Amino acid sequence: MTGRPVIWSAIWMRSRVPLLALLVLAILSMPAGGRATPPSRTVLILHSYHQGYEWTDGQASGISVTLAAAAPNALAIPYYLDWKRFPDPSGIERLRALIAYRHPKGTVDAIVSTDDAALSFALELRREIYGPVPLVHGGVLPISARRLTEGEVNVVGVDETKDVDGTLRMAVAVNPRLRHLFILRDHTETGIGLDAEIDALLADGRFPAGVERQILPDLPFARLEERLAALPPDSAVLLGTYATDSEGMVLPPEQFLELMSRKSSVPIYGLQENLLGHGIAGGSLLSAQEHGRAVGGLAAALVNGAPTARPSAETRQSVIRAADYRQMQRHGLDPARLMPLDRLVNKPFSFMETYRWLVVTVGGVLLLLFGMVLVLSFALRERRIAEAALQLSNEALSDSRRQLQAKVVELTASREALCEGERRMRLVAEASRDIIWTWDVVKDSRVLSGRVQELLGIDMLGIDSWAAWFERIHPDDRLQAQEALSRHLSGELPEYRTEYRVRHRDGGYLWLYATGKALFDGHGNPTMMGGSYTDITAQKRQQEWLDHLAHFDSLTGLPNRLRLEQHVDRLIADTKASGNAGTLALLFLDMDNFKFINDGFGHKVGDELLMMLGERIRKGAGDGRFIARPGGDEFVVVVQDGEGGDPAEVARRLEQAMAAPFPVEGQHFFVTCSVGIARYPWDGRCFDDLLQNADTAMYRAKESGRGRICTFTADMNRNVVERMRLLSRVRLAFDRQAFTLHYQPQVATADGRVRGFEALVRWTDAELGPVSPDRFIPVCEDSGLIIPLGLWVLETACIEAVGLACRGAGEVTMSVNMSAVQLAQHDFVPRVLEVLARTGLPPHRLELEITESQMIGSLDAAIGKLNALRQAGIQIALDDFGTGYSSLTYLRTLPINTLKLDKAFIDDVHRRADARGLVSSISRIAHDLNRSVVAEGVEEAGQWEVLSLMGCDLIQGYFVSRPLPADRIDAFLASWEDRRPRLPVVDDHVVVGMPTAGANRPSGGREPA
């Protein structure tokens, strides 16, 4: 919302201006008066990562709070790139289109970005749409900020810097005997940068005097644990970044810290707030929220009109002083030396420390009462002695009178002391947050503290008896309260404890927690009782809300999966008890293409669409129908006898309810749902079976074209059975050594000579016949069988390569496909090198093929292993380029030798100019990066001729040969030498003379591994 209503709402909520002043301002701001309110300023806030990510949420909170306080006229609109979970350039393009549609040029007054990806995106938006609008960035290291904003104008920001100096001062303050500081960091740019910061402290003279700096070596995690456990007691550890050890093992920072802190004999200090509570003793920690406040302050200044003529980025320490009480105690350190602290975690609860004054006050009152009782007892004893003396002798009358006068003085003092004690007790009762009460059981007279008026709105005199109090208890709770009181007064229970509702003056009810204890006479009869009433209404409402959240979806208000399961179990139990096998069915609905809407238009649009969809389903299903949302974009409708219509009819009504478009934020979405139906008892005799089979039917509906209705049948589970059967046959085939290798040749376009072979695994089963690798390779990967199978393929291919060289084939290269499961194994590199050593194949004659999809999610670890293989001399090929993300970044960052173009690029290369231009561009880029290019799936002579002119180095496909068994390779080499193309030179260009045979070879030149 924008405009004058929002501005006046902000003034009303934030200011203390009297009502008359507000009315004057309202009159002055009316359009007829000629004075307008300050216009709202639109600020785009771009976050690199997703909501729920701790660092991003902290920055977002700090920015929004500071903007709201310092620039009330700013309209902040956040967007999340979600780059950490989905680093997909296509998602950025959709977001750019959405922002351009919602906020055209001239409607944005400033941009705020957090972290590197959002800063790059913001700079692109300025160049393409908004021009030099003010840009404020945060969460970026200084060197990255300078590089990204070089040459840009109207750009300011707050650098992401860590307070090494403050952390070292805290370590020395809590342990003055500190003499050795061990630096724990890896060899990343951030880790090595920690050394530079410490060197700067040494140069400025700010490094703690008498403390020696040492670097812990790069060790495996197990060795590092032993090293930390042996550090001397006058030491401390400063943790930089450490995620990957020298053997390539990767751990998240929190898991790594918890592992090391358990073994370390000395405290570990950190530099980031997210490590607090995971094992660091403390430090001056970089805080995401404080960083966001600093960024928000700069943005507010720009919105308020401040100039941007300042350095590109400011150096502000967005830190908090924090410590972990448990870690401090473990290492014998006193957190009090660090006070004041912004945060202290893991400190155990101390009743005495929390309620010290209450305990002291109550103890003092009890001691005073005990003293008064002693004084009164002594006074009474003396009085009885005086009376006895008066009766014994009239002669001592004068002496007795004097004694009596003395006793009167003492009793007067005792009475005054008793009154003082009563005043103290009244003060304690009035200061307490509870209602303190006493009850004379014999006279049925009650006295209550003054909080009765505050809590219940009534005078205490109106409830001065137990009967009057019980009249105010909720009728449903009276029996429980009376039973608890009777059991205590009878001696069955040592204390009186219960909960019930009490009527307020306005007619509503409050929840009270009642406690008390009675005094008994010598015959065991209760005489006096005292206790307290605690208001627990807020806790009860919180519990009711939690119970609601446990059974209902917070977005749509519909029952969740737990509530659905309870409802269906109850219906099944009622059906079994009644013996009536009536209709009971589950309709499983799933929105088609919801992910596209959610990603393209944002989670807010997706949430509103889900709420509208739930309402449509409720109306379409009919009144009284049980509808649940198990999660995501899935809904379940329960249909049973007597609710109008069979399941198929209800599904058709739901389909009709989706026909009209859904208007959300100015957009009209046409949504369809796929529906699966499972019926009791035919499709399942319990909830889990019914839900699973309805889900299976829904997926069959999606496969049939989406927006369909499908009822479950038994044959839908055949795919699952078939997969299990295939897994069993694969295991048996591996045990019986039924797999074979075929080899497809790769020839050079320059001279037509065979330069290598690609090893392809094949399997013909006795029952299933020939099985495609597309079917059995995924089964092997899921079951883990791919690891031994892959080693067998690698060793067999290497042996064949050695045999080819011995038979005079020359220095041919053997290409072997690697699975993502194999690449993820920690011992993958040693095993490959062991196979080479065992077979005697030179490393440069082995080429391992990987795909783009194997890089996603584990890029750093994969690059480390591939670098190790390349250093050993092994060649690396990027297979199926163009079928995945096809990011050109891979060509620069991945340690590869060869780029293999997918068959989809090759099919039309000799017929279409755009296909030739694309292949030519990729080849030129690859050659500029010193990568060779292999074209797969070459089937025609025209394809070879064009590819040779566009710079492809090697080709393979059916035009040259199908994959061959090992015993046919020699015959192929002999025949190919006679029919391979010759390359005459015509007009300074190489023209390939192609044989006419093979021009019409069958399709499918690139077979799966």
ChimeraX attribute file (.defattr): number of C-alpha atoms within 10 A of each C-alpha:
attribute: neighborCount
match mode: 1-to-1
recipient: residues
	/A:1	7
	/A:2	13
	/A:3	12
	/A:4	17
	/A:5	10
	/A:6	15
	/A:7	17
	/A:8	16
	/A:9	10
	/A:10	14
	/A:11	14
	/A:12	14
	/A:13	8
	/A:14	11
	/A:15	9
	/A:16	10
	/A:17	10
	/A:18	9
	/A:19	10
	/A:20	9
	/A:21	11
	/A:22	16
	/A:23	11
	/A:24	10
	/A:25	13
	/A:26	13
	/A:27	13
	/A:28	15
	/A:29	17
	/A:30	13
	/A:31	10
	/A:32	9
	/A:33	9
	/A:34	8
	/A:35	11
	/A:36	12
	/A:37	16
	/A:38	11
	/A:39	12
	/A:40	19
	/A:41	19
	/A:42	19
	/A:43	23
	/A:44	21
	/A:45	23
	/A:46	23
	/A:47	29
	/A:48	22
	/A:49	24
	/A:50	18
	/A:51	16
	/A:52	9
	/A:53	11
	/A:54	14
	/A:55	21
	/A:56	21
	/A:57	18
	/A:58	19
	/A:59	25
	/A:60	25
	/A:61	17
	/A:62	21
	/A:63	27
	/A:64	20
	/A:65	16
	/A:66	20
	/A:67	24
	/A:68	16
	/A:69	14
	/A:70	17
	/A:71	20
	/A:72	19
	/A:73	23
	/A:74	24
	/A:75	19
	/A:76	17
	/A:77	13
	/A:78	14
	/A:79	19
	/A:80	18
	/A:81	23
	/A:82	20
	/A:83	17
	/A:84	13
	/A:85	10
	/A:86	15
	/A:87	16
	/A:88	14
	/A:89	12
	/A:90	11
	/A:91	17
	/A:92	18
	/A:93	13
	/A:94	15
	/A:95	19
	/A:96	19
	/A:97	14
	/A:98	14
	/A:99	16
	/A:100	15
	/A:101	10
	/A:102	10
	/A:103	15
	/A:104	11
	/A:105	15
	/A:106	10
	/A:107	12
	/A:108	17
	/A:109	20
	/A:110	23
	/A:111	25
	/A:112	28
	/A:113	28
	/A:114	29
	/A:115	23
	/A:116	19
	/A:117	19
	/A:118	26
	/A:119	26
	/A:120	15
	/A:121	19
	/A:122	25
	/A:123	21
	/A:124	14
	/A:125	19
	/A:126	16
	/A:127	13
	/A:128	12
	/A:129	17
	/A:130	22
	/A:131	13
	/A:132	16
	/A:133	17
	/A:134	22
	/A:135	27
	/A:136	28
	/A:137	30
	/A:138	27
	/A:139	26
	/A:140	23
	/A:141	17
	/A:142	17
	/A:143	9
	/A:144	13
	/A:145	24
	/A:146	15
	/A:147	9
	/A:148	14
	/A:149	18
	/A:150	11
	/A:151	9
	/A:152	14
	/A:153	14
	/A:154	18
	/A:155	23
	/A:156	26
	/A:157	28
	/A:158	27
	/A:159	27
	/A:160	22
	/A:161	18
	/A:162	22
	/A:163	20
	/A:164	22
	/A:165	17
	/A:166	16
	/A:167	21
	/A:168	22
	/A:169	17
	/A:170	22
	/A:171	26
	/A:172	18
	/A:173	15
	/A:174	18
	/A:175	17
	/A:176	10
	/A:177	13
	/A:178	18
	/A:179	18
	/A:180	18
	/A:181	21
	/A:182	19
	/A:183	22
	/A:184	21
	/A:185	23
	/A:186	22
	/A:187	15
	/A:188	12
	/A:189	9
	/A:190	14
	/A:191	17
	/A:192	14
	/A:193	15
	/A:194	21
	/A:195	15
	/A:196	11
	/A:197	15
	/A:198	18
	/A:199	13
	/A:200	14
	/A:201	15
	/A:202	13
	/A:203	10
	/A:204	9
	/A:205	10
	/A:206	13
	/A:207	19
	/A:208	17
	/A:209	10
	/A:210	10
	/A:211	16
	/A:212	13
	/A:213	14
	/A:214	12
	/A:215	13
	/A:216	16
	/A:217	15
	/A:218	17
	/A:219	15
	/A:220	14
	/A:221	21
	/A:222	11
	/A:223	12
	/A:224	18
	/A:225	18
	/A:226	14
	/A:227	16
	/A:228	23
	/A:229	16
	/A:230	12
	/A:231	16
	/A:232	12
	/A:233	14
	/A:234	14
	/A:235	20
	/A:236	26
	/A:237	27
	/A:238	22
	/A:239	21
	/A:240	21
	/A:241	19
	/A:242	20
	/A:243	20
	/A:244	23
	/A:245	17
	/A:246	13
	/A:247	14
	/A:248	17
	/A:249	12
	/A:250	17
	/A:251	15
	/A:252	10
	/A:253	16
	/A:254	16
	/A:255	13
	/A:256	17
	/A:257	22
	/A:258	15
	/A:259	17
	/A:260	20
	/A:261	21
	/A:262	13
	/A:263	15
	/A:264	21
	/A:265	22
	/A:266	23
	/A:267	23
	/A:268	27
	/A:269	27
	/A:270	28
	/A:271	26
	/A:272	21
	/A:273	20
	/A:274	16
	/A:275	20
	/A:276	24
	/A:277	20
	/A:278	17
	/A:279	24
	/A:280	28
	/A:281	30
	/A:282	31
	/A:283	30
	/A:284	29
	/A:285	26
	/A:286	23
	/A:287	24
	/A:288	25
	/A:289	24
	/A:290	20
	/A:291	29
	/A:292	28
	/A:293	23
	/A:294	23
	/A:295	32
	/A:296	31
	/A:297	22
	/A:298	25
	/A:299	28
	/A:300	25
	/A:301	15
	/A:302	20
	/A:303	23
	/A:304	15
	/A:305	8
	/A:306	11
	/A:307	11
	/A:308	17
	/A:309	10
	/A:310	11
	/A:311	11
	/A:312	22
	/A:313	21
	/A:314	17
	/A:315	12
	/A:316	17
	/A:317	19
	/A:318	23
	/A:319	23
	/A:320	22
	/A:321	21
	/A:322	25
	/A:323	28
	/A:324	21
	/A:325	19
	/A:326	20
	/A:327	25
	/A:328	19
	/A:329	13
	/A:330	12
	/A:331	14
	/A:332	13
	/A:333	17
	/A:334	13
	/A:335	23
	/A:336	9
	/A:337	13
	/A:338	18
	/A:339	12
	/A:340	11
	/A:341	14
	/A:342	11
	/A:343	12
	/A:344	18
	/A:345	15
	/A:346	12
	/A:347	12
	/A:348	8
	/A:349	8
	/A:350	9
	/A:351	9
	/A:352	11
	/A:353	9
	/A:354	10
	/A:355	10
	/A:356	11
	/A:357	11
	/A:358	14
	/A:359	14
	/A:360	12
	/A:361	14
	/A:362	14
	/A:363	12
	/A:364	13
	/A:365	17
	/A:366	14
	/A:367	12
	/A:368	17
	/A:369	17
	/A:370	12
	/A:371	14
	/A:372	17
	/A:373	14
	/A:374	12
	/A:375	18
	/A:376	17
	/A:377	12
	/A:378	11
	/A:379	17
	/A:380	14
	/A:381	11
	/A:382	15
	/A:383	17
	/A:384	11
	/A:385	11
	/A:386	17
	/A:387	12
	/A:388	12
	/A:389	15
	/A:390	18
	/A:391	10
	/A:392	10
	/A:393	10
	/A:394	11
	/A:395	9
	/A:396	12
	/A:397	14
	/A:398	11
	/A:399	14
	/A:400	18
	/A:401	13
	/A:402	11
	/A:403	15
	/A:404	17
	/A:405	12
	/A:406	12
	/A:407	17
	/A:408	14
	/A:409	12
	/A:410	15
	/A:411	17
	/A:412	12
	/A:413	13
	/A:414	17
	/A:415	14
	/A:416	12
	/A:417	17
	/A:418	19
	/A:419	12
	/A:420	13
	/A:421	17
	/A:422	14
	/A:423	12
	/A:424	17
	/A:425	17
	/A:426	15
	/A:427	12
	/A:428	17
	/A:429	19
	/A:430	15
	/A:431	13
	/A:432	15
	/A:433	13
	/A:434	20
	/A:435	22
	/A:436	23
	/A:437	19
	/A:438	19
	/A:439	21
	/A:440	18
	/A:441	18
	/A:442	10
	/A:443	10
	/A:444	13
	/A:445	15
	/A:446	21
	/A:447	16
	/A:448	21
	/A:449	20
	/A:450	19
	/A:451	21
	/A:452	18
	/A:453	14
	/A:454	10
	/A:455	15
	/A:456	18
	/A:457	13
	/A:458	15
	/A:459	15
	/A:460	18
	/A:461	11
	/A:462	9
	/A:463	19
	/A:464	17
	/A:465	18
	/A:466	14
	/A:467	11
	/A:468	13
	/A:469	15
	/A:470	16
	/A:471	13
	/A:472	16
	/A:473	21
	/A:474	17
	/A:475	13
	/A:476	10
	/A:477	15
	/A:478	17
	/A:479	12
	/A:480	13
	/A:481	20
	/A:482	12
	/A:483	11
	/A:484	18
	/A:485	20
	/A:486	13
	/A:487	14
	/A:488	18
	/A:489	22
	/A:490	12
	/A:491	14
	/A:492	10
	/A:493	14
	/A:494	13
	/A:495	17
	/A:496	20
	/A:497	17
	/A:498	18
	/A:499	18
	/A:500	19
	/A:501	22
	/A:502	22
	/A:503	17
	/A:504	16
	/A:505	14
	/A:506	9
	/A:507	9
	/A:508	10
	/A:509	17
	/A:510	19
	/A:511	21
	/A:512	21
	/A:513	16
	/A:514	17
	/A:515	18
	/A:516	20
	/A:517	19
	/A:518	22
	/A:519	14
	/A:520	13
	/A:521	9
	/A:522	6
	/A:523	6
	/A:524	11
	/A:525	15
	/A:526	19
	/A:527	16
	/A:528	19
	/A:529	18
	/A:530	18
	/A:531	19
	/A:532	21
	/A:533	21
	/A:534	16
	/A:535	18
	/A:536	16
	/A:537	15
	/A:538	11
	/A:539	11
	/A:540	14
	/A:541	12
	/A:542	12
	/A:543	12
	/A:544	12
	/A:545	11
	/A:546	12
	/A:547	11
	/A:548	14
	/A:549	14
	/A:550	15
	/A:551	17
	/A:552	21
	/A:553	18
	/A:554	12
	/A:555	12
	/A:556	18
	/A:557	15
	/A:558	22
	/A:559	24
	/A:560	22
	/A:561	19
	/A:562	13
	/A:563	18
	/A:564	23
	/A:565	18
	/A:566	13
	/A:567	16
	/A:568	20
	/A:569	16
	/A:570	12
	/A:571	14
	/A:572	19
	/A:573	13
	/A:574	12
	/A:575	16
	/A:576	11
	/A:577	9
	/A:578	9
	/A:579	9
	/A:580	9
	/A:581	12
	/A:582	12
	/A:583	15
	/A:584	21
	/A:585	26
	/A:586	25
	/A:587	30
	/A:588	32
	/A:589	27
	/A:590	23
	/A:591	20
	/A:592	16
	/A:593	13
	/A:594	18
	/A:595	14
	/A:596	13
	/A:597	16
	/A:598	15
	/A:599	17
	/A:600	19
	/A:601	18
	/A:602	16
	/A:603	15
	/A:604	12
	/A:605	17
	/A:606	20
	/A:607	16
	/A:608	17
	/A:609	22
	/A:610	21
	/A:611	16
	/A:612	16
	/A:613	21
	/A:614	22
	/A:615	15
	/A:616	17
	/A:617	23
	/A:618	20
	/A:619	15
	/A:620	19
	/A:621	27
	/A:622	15
	/A:623	10
	/A:624	9
	/A:625	17
	/A:626	18
	/A:627	21
	/A:628	26
	/A:629	25
	/A:630	20
	/A:631	11
	/A:632	12
	/A:633	20
	/A:634	18
	/A:635	25
	/A:636	27
	/A:637	23
	/A:638	22
	/A:639	23
	/A:640	19
	/A:641	13
	/A:642	9
	/A:643	14
	/A:644	14
	/A:645	15
	/A:646	15
	/A:647	24
	/A:648	18
	/A:649	12
	/A:650	20
	/A:651	26
	/A:652	15
	/A:653	17
	/A:654	23
	/A:655	20
	/A:656	13
	/A:657	19
	/A:658	18
	/A:659	11
	/A:660	12
	/A:661	13
	/A:662	18
	/A:663	13
	/A:664	14
	/A:665	11
	/A:666	7
	/A:667	11
	/A:668	11
	/A:669	13
	/A:670	11
	/A:671	18
	/A:672	22
	/A:673	26
	/A:674	27
	/A:675	33
	/A:676	29
	/A:677	29
	/A:678	28
	/A:679	23
	/A:680	20
	/A:681	16
	/A:682	13
	/A:683	20
	/A:684	17
	/A:685	13
	/A:686	15
	/A:687	18
	/A:688	13
	/A:689	15
	/A:690	26
	/A:691	23
	/A:692	15
	/A:693	26
	/A:694	29
	/A:695	24
	/A:696	21
	/A:697	26
	/A:698	29
	/A:699	21
	/A:700	21
	/A:701	21
	/A:702	20
	/A:703	12
	/A:704	13
	/A:705	9
	/A:706	19
	/A:707	21
	/A:708	20
	/A:709	23
	/A:710	24
	/A:711	20
	/A:712	22
	/A:713	15
	/A:714	9
	/A:715	8
	/A:716	14
	/A:717	13
	/A:718	10
	/A:719	10
	/A:720	10
	/A:721	12
	/A:722	11
	/A:723	14
	/A:724	13
	/A:725	11
	/A:726	18
	/A:727	19
	/A:728	12
	/A:729	17
	/A:730	21
	/A:731	14
	/A:732	13
	/A:733	16
	/A:734	15
	/A:735	10
	/A:736	9
	/A:737	12
	/A:738	14
	/A:739	17
	/A:740	15
	/A:741	19
	/A:742	21
	/A:743	24
	/A:744	25
	/A:745	28
	/A:746	27
	/A:747	21
	/A:748	17
	/A:749	22
	/A:750	18
	/A:751	12
	/A:752	20
	/A:753	18
	/A:754	24
	/A:755	17
	/A:756	25
	/A:757	24
	/A:758	23
	/A:759	27
	/A:760	22
	/A:761	21
	/A:762	19
	/A:763	20
	/A:764	14
	/A:765	14
	/A:766	10
	/A:767	7
	/A:768	10
	/A:769	9
	/A:770	11
	/A:771	13
	/A:772	15
	/A:773	17
	/A:774	11
	/A:775	11
	/A:776	18
	/A:777	19
	/A:778	15
	/A:779	19
	/A:780	21
	/A:781	16
	/A:782	11
	/A:783	12
	/A:784	13
	/A:785	18
	/A:786	22
	/A:787	19
	/A:788	13
	/A:789	17
	/A:790	19
	/A:791	17
	/A:792	16
	/A:793	22
	/A:794	22
	/A:795	19
	/A:796	16
	/A:797	26
	/A:798	27
	/A:799	18
	/A:800	18
	/A:801	27
	/A:802	20
	/A:803	13
	/A:804	17
	/A:805	13
	/A:806	11
	/A:807	10
	/A:808	9
	/A:809	18
	/A:810	14
	/A:811	17
	/A:812	19
	/A:813	22
	/A:814	28
	/A:815	27
	/A:816	26
	/A:817	21
	/A:818	20
	/A:819	19
	/A:820	16
	/A:821	17
	/A:822	18
	/A:823	19
	/A:824	14
	/A:825	11
	/A:826	15
	/A:827	13
	/A:828	16
	/A:829	17
	/A:830	12
	/A:831	13
	/A:832	18
	/A:833	14
	/A:834	12
	/A:835	18
	/A:836	18
	/A:837	12
	/A:838	12
	/A:839	16
	/A:840	13
	/A:841	21
	/A:842	17
	/A:843	20
	/A:844	15
	/A:845	18
	/A:846	23
	/A:847	24
	/A:848	22
	/A:849	21
	/A:850	23
	/A:851	19
	/A:852	17
	/A:853	13
	/A:854	16
	/A:855	17
	/A:856	13
	/A:857	13
	/A:858	11
	/A:859	13
	/A:860	14
	/A:861	17
	/A:862	20
	/A:863	16
	/A:864	14
	/A:865	21
	/A:866	21
	/A:867	17
	/A:868	15
	/A:869	21
	/A:870	17
	/A:871	11
	/A:872	14
	/A:873	15
	/A:874	22
	/A:875	23
	/A:876	23
	/A:877	25
	/A:878	22
	/A:879	20
	/A:880	23
	/A:881	20
	/A:882	15
	/A:883	15
	/A:884	10
	/A:885	15
	/A:886	13
	/A:887	13
	/A:888	11
	/A:889	8
	/A:890	15
	/A:891	19
	/A:892	13
	/A:893	10
	/A:894	19
	/A:895	22
	/A:896	26
	/A:897	19
	/A:898	24
	/A:899	24
	/A:900	22
	/A:901	24
	/A:902	18
	/A:903	22
	/A:904	15
	/A:905	19
	/A:906	21
	/A:907	18
	/A:908	15
	/A:909	21
	/A:910	17
	/A:911	12
	/A:912	10
	/A:913	10
	/A:914	11
	/A:915	16
	/A:916	18
	/A:917	13
	/A:918	13
	/A:919	20
	/A:920	19
	/A:921	13
	/A:922	18
	/A:923	23
	/A:924	18
	/A:925	14
	/A:926	21
	/A:927	17
	/A:928	10
	/A:929	13
	/A:930	13
	/A:931	20
	/A:932	20
	/A:933	24
	/A:934	25
	/A:935	26
	/A:936	25
	/A:937	24
	/A:938	25
	/A:939	26
	/A:940	23
	/A:941	21
	/A:942	16
	/A:943	21
	/A:944	27
	/A:945	17
	/A:946	19
	/A:947	24
	/A:948	19
	/A:949	16
	/A:950	17
	/A:951	21
	/A:952	27
	/A:953	21
	/A:954	25
	/A:955	27
	/A:956	27
	/A:957	25
	/A:958	24
	/A:959	22
	/A:960	26
	/A:961	19
	/A:962	18
	/A:963	25
	/A:964	17
	/A:965	15
	/A:966	15
	/A:967	9
	/A:968	12
	/A:969	18
	/A:970	14
	/A:971	9
	/A:972	14
	/A:973	15
	/A:974	11
	/A:975	10
	/A:976	16
	/A:977	12
	/A:978	8
	/A:979	12
	/A:980	18
	/A:981	20
	/A:982	16
	/A:983	16
	/A:984	11
	/A:985	10
	/A:986	8
	/A:987	6
	/A:988	7
	/A:989	10
	/A:990	15
	/A:991	18
	/A:992	22
	/A:993	14
	/A:994	18
	/A:995	12
	/A:996	9
	/A:997	11
	/A:998	15
	/A:999	15
	/A:1000	12
	/A:1001	16
	/A:1002	12
	/A:1003	14
	/A:1004	14
	/A:1005	21
	/A:1006	20
	/A:1007	17
	/A:1008	13
	/A:1009	18
